[in-house]
Amino acid sequence: MAKDHPTGNSGLYRAFLQLKTPEECYRFLQDVCSYSELSAMEQRYNIAELLADKRIYTEIMDKTGASSAIISRVSRVLSADDSVLRALLEAEKKAAD
């Protein structure tokens, strides 16, 4: 396996599927990620939620502390036809309604 590029074939992805609660997921991510990596992932997810809620960049920057470049990247991910992140956010919103 190449050191510089994830393959998607690691046991890491199967491990995620075994997690049953948000607390378990959080603790697992604490085990495998640095504080900054976990913070970056949470920030990007928060940005995605705000973008899905049609918030403007300046408001997202104020709320999350993210740069416009990061917000733009998350926006591009959400715009992709095969965006799993967008599908998850839509499903979460439906469940909340």
Backbone as a chain_set.jsonl record, in Angstrom:
{"seq": "MAKDHPTGNSGLYRAFLQLKTPEECYRFLQDVCSYSELSAMEQRYNIAELLADKRIYTEIMDKTGASSAIISRVSRVLSADDSVLRALLEAEKKAAD", "coords": {"N": [[0.855, -1.181, 0.0], [0.561, 2.171, -0.86], [2.271, 4.813, 0.746], [1.507, 7.432, 0.54], [-1.078, 7.759, -0.396], [-4.416, 7.082, 0.258], [-6.119, 3.955, -0.102], [-8.652, 2.938, 0.241], [-9.031, 0.356, 0.842], [-8.305, -0.477, 3.306], [-8.492, -1.926, 6.6], [-9.508, 0.003, 8.201], [-11.861, 1.187, 7.198], [-13.754, -0.831, 7.384], [-13.758, -1.02, 10.123], [-15.05, 1.348, 10.893], [-17.666, 0.703, 10.225], [-18.404, -0.981, 12.242], [-18.888, 0.543, 14.45], [-21.231, 1.757, 16.785], [-22.415, 3.919, 18.129], [-22.478, 7.54, 18.403], [-20.668, 8.315, 20.405], [-18.903, 6.098, 20.555], [-17.803, 6.308, 18.005], [-16.559, 8.817, 18.163], [-14.636, 8.289, 20.184], [-13.123, 6.309, 18.901], [-12.127, 7.783, 16.711], [-10.573, 9.594, 18.15], [-8.615, 7.842, 18.97], [-7.293, 7.202, 16.563], [-6.71, 9.542, 15.201], [-4.966, 12.694, 15.148], [-5.319, 15.527, 17.341], [-5.593, 17.86, 15.778], [-6.284, 16.805, 13.274], [-8.783, 15.596, 13.806], [-10.197, 17.851, 14.653], [-10.183, 19.313, 12.25], [-11.742, 17.649, 10.603], [-14.218, 17.73, 11.962], [-14.739, 20.463, 11.733], [-15.036, 20.739, 8.941], [-17.29, 19.157, 8.512], [-19.164, 20.625, 9.975], [-19.143, 22.956, 8.448], [-20.229, 21.935, 6.077], [-22.83, 21.342, 6.963], [-23.766, 23.94, 7.456], [-23.558, 25.077, 4.892], [-25.401, 23.47, 3.55], [-27.616, 24.405, 4.749], [-27.911, 26.75, 3.493], [-26.338, 28.962, 4.271], [-24.304, 31.922, 4.154], [-20.912, 32.518, 2.999], [-19.416, 34.381, 4.6], [-20.756, 34.33, 7.05], [-20.372, 31.628, 7.704], [-17.602, 31.594, 7.913], [-17.29, 33.243, 10.163], [-18.632, 31.71, 12.126], [-17.245, 29.261, 12.168], [-14.531, 29.718, 11.919], [-13.159, 28.994, 9.711], [-11.279, 29.209, 6.646], [-12.005, 30.913, 3.543], [-11.165, 29.334, 1.46], [-11.266, 26.688, 2.451], [-14.002, 26.496, 2.932], [-14.938, 26.755, 0.332], [-13.873, 24.431, -0.791], [-15.327, 22.44, 0.581], [-17.844, 23.13, -0.329], [-17.585, 22.478, -3.059], [-17.367, 19.7, -2.839], [-19.926, 19.074, -1.873], [-21.372, 19.766, -4.103], [-20.84, 17.867, -6.0], [-22.042, 15.231, -8.072], [-21.998, 12.649, -7.031], [-21.822, 12.919, -4.266], [-21.321, 11.716, -1.16], [-21.324, 12.898, 1.297], [-23.223, 14.985, 0.982], [-25.512, 13.397, 0.569], [-25.698, 12.133, 3.064], [-26.183, 14.35, 4.737], [-28.652, 15.188, 3.708], [-30.239, 12.963, 4.321], [-30.073, 13.056, 7.108], [-31.397, 15.452, 7.578], [-33.987, 14.824, 6.658], [-34.68, 12.872, 8.522], [-34.844, 14.414, 10.785], [-37.027, 16.025, 10.298]], "CA": [[0.0, 0.0, 0.0], [1.337, 3.404, -0.952], [2.237, 5.615, 1.966], [1.02, 8.786, 0.326], [-2.431, 7.842, -0.946], [-5.326, 6.052, 0.783], [-6.637, 3.061, -1.138], [-10.026, 2.539, 0.506], [-9.046, -1.086, 1.101], [-7.787, -0.715, 4.652], [-9.428, -2.358, 7.628], [-10.055, 1.204, 8.821], [-13.223, 1.446, 6.731], [-14.602, -1.865, 8.004], [-13.854, -0.686, 11.551], [-16.108, 2.356, 11.023], [-18.97, 0.055, 10.119], [-18.696, -1.684, 13.488], [-19.209, 1.514, 15.496], [-22.684, 1.786, 16.959], [-22.912, 5.165, 18.714], [-21.586, 8.677, 18.172], [-19.599, 8.287, 21.414], [-17.918, 5.11, 20.097], [-17.13, 6.878, 16.841], [-15.684, 9.879, 18.676], [-13.502, 7.681, 20.889], [-12.304, 5.654, 17.882], [-11.401, 8.821, 15.984], [-9.53, 10.098, 19.056], [-7.538, 6.849, 18.968], [-6.549, 7.11, 15.303], [-6.425, 10.866, 14.633], [-4.421, 13.716, 16.024], [-6.305, 16.539, 17.71], [-5.813, 18.766, 14.654], [-7.011, 16.076, 12.231], [-10.166, 15.458, 14.239], [-10.779, 19.195, 14.611], [-10.391, 19.668, 10.846], [-12.893, 16.889, 10.106], [-15.43, 18.302, 12.57], [-14.962, 21.779, 11.14], [-15.545, 20.56, 7.581], [-18.675, 18.678, 8.601], [-19.964, 21.785, 10.398], [-19.256, 23.808, 7.263], [-21.181, 21.282, 5.174], [-24.174, 21.558, 7.514], [-24.127, 25.343, 7.247], [-23.773, 25.263, 3.451], [-26.664, 22.81, 3.222], [-28.651, 25.283, 5.304], [-27.865, 27.962, 2.655], [-25.661, 30.081, 4.93], [-23.309, 32.576, 3.302], [-19.522, 32.273, 3.376], [-18.942, 35.221, 5.707], [-21.343, 33.789, 8.283], [-19.69, 30.36, 7.986], [-16.258, 31.942, 8.384], [-17.436, 33.746, 11.536], [-19.058, 30.643, 13.04], [-16.334, 28.118, 12.225], [-13.127, 30.114, 11.859], [-12.562, 28.412, 8.512], [-10.947, 30.116, 5.551], [-12.895, 30.799, 2.388], [-10.671, 28.215, 0.64], [-11.816, 25.447, 3.009], [-15.449, 26.52, 2.688], [-15.089, 26.503, -1.098], [-13.605, 23.01, -1.027], [-16.481, 21.687, 1.074], [-18.928, 23.442, -1.259], [-17.368, 21.663, -4.267], [-17.705, 18.314, -2.485], [-21.388, 18.978, -1.8], [-21.918, 19.97, -5.449], [-20.569, 16.704, -6.841], [-23.203, 14.354, -8.26], [-21.89, 11.443, -6.205], [-21.402, 13.339, -2.928], [-21.84, 10.943, -0.025], [-21.552, 13.867, 2.363], [-24.519, 15.613, 0.734], [-26.55, 12.384, 0.796], [-25.831, 11.96, 4.514], [-26.829, 15.543, 5.282], [-30.057, 15.156, 3.298], [-30.894, 11.926, 5.114], [-30.163, 13.568, 8.482], [-32.442, 16.473, 7.595], [-35.274, 14.122, 6.545], [-34.941, 12.197, 9.803], [-35.172, 15.44, 11.788], [-38.328, 16.634, 9.978]], "C": [[0.894, 1.234, 0.0], [1.186, 4.216, 0.328], [1.544, 6.951, 1.767], [-0.416, 8.875, -0.19], [-3.306, 6.727, -0.377], [-5.924, 5.227, -0.352], [-8.117, 2.752, -0.956], [-10.146, 1.071, 0.838], [-8.567, -1.451, 2.496], [-8.887, -1.237, 5.57], [-10.076, -1.186, 8.35], [-11.522, 1.389, 8.456], [-14.201, 0.401, 7.269], [-14.776, -1.584, 9.491], [-14.945, 0.357, 11.78], [-17.483, 1.712, 11.038], [-19.362, -0.706, 11.389], [-19.099, -0.745, 14.623], [-20.716, 1.714, 15.572], [-23.235, 3.107, 17.491], [-21.973, 6.316, 18.349], [-20.416, 8.705, 19.166], [-18.506, 7.294, 21.018], [-17.11, 5.668, 18.926], [-16.135, 7.956, 17.275], [-14.442, 9.279, 19.337], [-12.556, 6.971, 19.914], [-11.475, 6.695, 17.124], [-10.326, 9.468, 16.85], [-8.336, 9.146, 19.074], [-6.676, 6.922, 17.711], [-6.169, 8.446, 14.686], [-5.73, 11.757, 15.658], [-5.543, 14.699, 16.345], [-6.619, 17.44, 16.515], [-6.561, 18.078, 13.505], [-8.496, 15.956, 12.571], [-10.878, 16.807, 14.22], [-11.09, 19.609, 13.182], [-11.595, 18.929, 10.268], [-14.202, 17.432, 10.667], [-15.755, 19.648, 11.935], [-15.567, 21.638, 9.742], [-16.979, 20.044, 7.587], [-19.601, 19.819, 9.016], [-20.175, 22.754, 9.231], [-20.286, 23.222, 6.3], [-22.614, 21.471, 5.661], [-24.645, 22.986, 7.246], [-24.374, 25.647, 5.766], [-25.099, 24.646, 3.018], [-27.851, 23.626, 3.707], [-28.657, 26.649, 4.609], [-27.277, 29.186, 3.356], [-24.605, 30.65, 4.002], [-21.904, 32.391, 3.881], [-19.084, 33.097, 4.581], [-19.518, 34.746, 7.042], [-20.653, 32.49, 8.679], [-18.285, 30.623, 8.505], [-16.313, 32.404, 9.836], [-17.747, 32.623, 12.524], [-18.004, 29.556, 13.227], [-14.861, 28.491, 12.302], [-12.409, 29.581, 10.63], [-12.25, 29.493, 7.484], [-11.946, 29.929, 4.416], [-12.461, 29.642, 1.477], [-11.236, 26.881, 1.137], [-13.316, 25.381, 2.744], [-15.73, 26.204, 1.22], [-14.866, 25.029, -1.418], [-14.784, 22.165, -0.593], [-17.678, 21.914, 0.142], [-18.807, 22.618, -2.537], [-17.726, 20.204, -4.008], [-19.219, 18.127, -2.477], [-22.035, 19.096, -3.18], [-21.729, 18.752, -6.356], [-21.794, 15.786, -6.896], [-23.188, 13.15, -7.322], [-21.462, 11.747, -4.765], [-22.084, 12.521, -1.829], [-22.152, 11.89, 1.128], [-22.91, 14.548, 2.194], [-25.662, 14.638, 1.007], [-26.776, 12.159, 2.284], [-26.538, 13.147, 5.155], [-28.317, 15.576, 4.931], [-30.838, 14.121, 4.108], [-31.083, 12.369, 6.559], [-31.279, 14.595, 8.605], [-33.826, 15.838, 7.513], [-35.659, 13.467, 7.868], [-35.355, 13.186, 10.867], [-36.548, 16.058, 11.541], [-39.503, 15.798, 10.426]], "O": [[1.856, 1.324, 0.763], [0.104, 4.29, 0.91], [1.047, 7.541, 2.726], [-0.918, 9.979, -0.401], [-2.972, 5.551, -0.516], [-6.198, 5.749, -1.432], [-8.776, 2.343, -1.912], [-11.246, 0.582, 1.092], [-8.443, -2.633, 2.818], [-10.072, -1.007, 5.328], [-11.083, -1.36, 9.036], [-12.338, 1.714, 9.318], [-15.35, 0.722, 7.574], [-15.828, -1.879, 10.058], [-15.688, 0.264, 12.757], [-18.364, 2.135, 11.786], [-20.533, -1.035, 11.578], [-19.6, -1.2, 15.652], [-21.39, 1.827, 14.548], [-24.421, 3.385, 17.314], [-20.808, 6.089, 18.023], [-19.301, 9.077, 18.801], [-17.32, 7.602, 21.127], [-15.89, 5.517, 18.869], [-15.0, 7.989, 16.799], [-13.324, 9.72, 19.073], [-11.337, 7.023, 20.078], [-10.274, 6.515, 16.92], [-9.274, 9.852, 16.339], [-7.188, 9.58, 19.178], [-5.463, 6.725, 17.78], [-5.382, 8.483, 13.74], [-5.89, 11.59, 16.867], [-6.588, 14.697, 15.694], [-7.784, 17.75, 16.265], [-7.383, 18.707, 12.838], [-9.357, 16.187, 11.721], [-12.037, 16.892, 13.815], [-12.142, 20.192, 12.922], [-12.383, 19.514, 9.524], [-15.182, 17.578, 9.936], [-16.914, 19.936, 11.635], [-16.513, 22.349, 9.404], [-17.791, 20.452, 6.756], [-20.696, 19.962, 8.472], [-21.264, 23.301, 9.059], [-21.124, 23.951, 5.769], [-23.513, 21.732, 4.861], [-25.791, 23.205, 6.855], [-25.296, 26.389, 5.429], [-25.831, 25.227, 2.217], [-28.947, 23.548, 3.152], [-29.315, 27.584, 5.064], [-27.669, 30.316, 3.068], [-24.069, 29.936, 3.155], [-21.729, 32.144, 5.074], [-18.446, 32.567, 5.491], [-18.821, 34.765, 8.057], [-20.378, 32.269, 9.858], [-17.827, 29.955, 9.432], [-15.479, 32.005, 10.649], [-17.195, 32.585, 13.624], [-17.878, 28.991, 14.314], [-14.033, 27.674, 12.705], [-11.189, 29.702, 10.518], [-12.88, 30.551, 7.46], [-12.642, 28.916, 4.343], [-13.294, 29.039, 0.801], [-11.639, 26.04, 0.333], [-13.839, 24.329, 2.375], [-16.663, 25.463, 0.911], [-15.592, 24.448, -2.225], [-15.201, 21.264, -1.32], [-18.434, 20.983, -0.137], [-19.808, 22.113, -3.046], [-18.321, 19.547, -4.862], [-19.733, 17.142, -3.008], [-23.13, 18.577, -3.397], [-22.405, 18.634, -7.378], [-22.488, 15.593, -5.897], [-24.238, 12.688, -6.875], [-20.812, 10.922, -4.123], [-23.29, 12.64, -1.612], [-23.132, 11.699, 1.849], [-23.664, 14.673, 3.159], [-26.668, 15.014, 1.608], [-27.917, 12.011, 2.723], [-27.395, 12.968, 6.021], [-29.145, 15.948, 5.762], [-31.966, 14.377, 4.528], [-32.118, 12.098, 7.168], [-32.013, 14.619, 9.593], [-34.743, 16.262, 8.217], [-36.819, 13.505, 8.279], [-36.131, 12.848, 11.76], [-37.173, 16.562, 12.474], [-40.652, 16.187, 10.222]]}, "num_chains": 1, "name": "protein.A"}
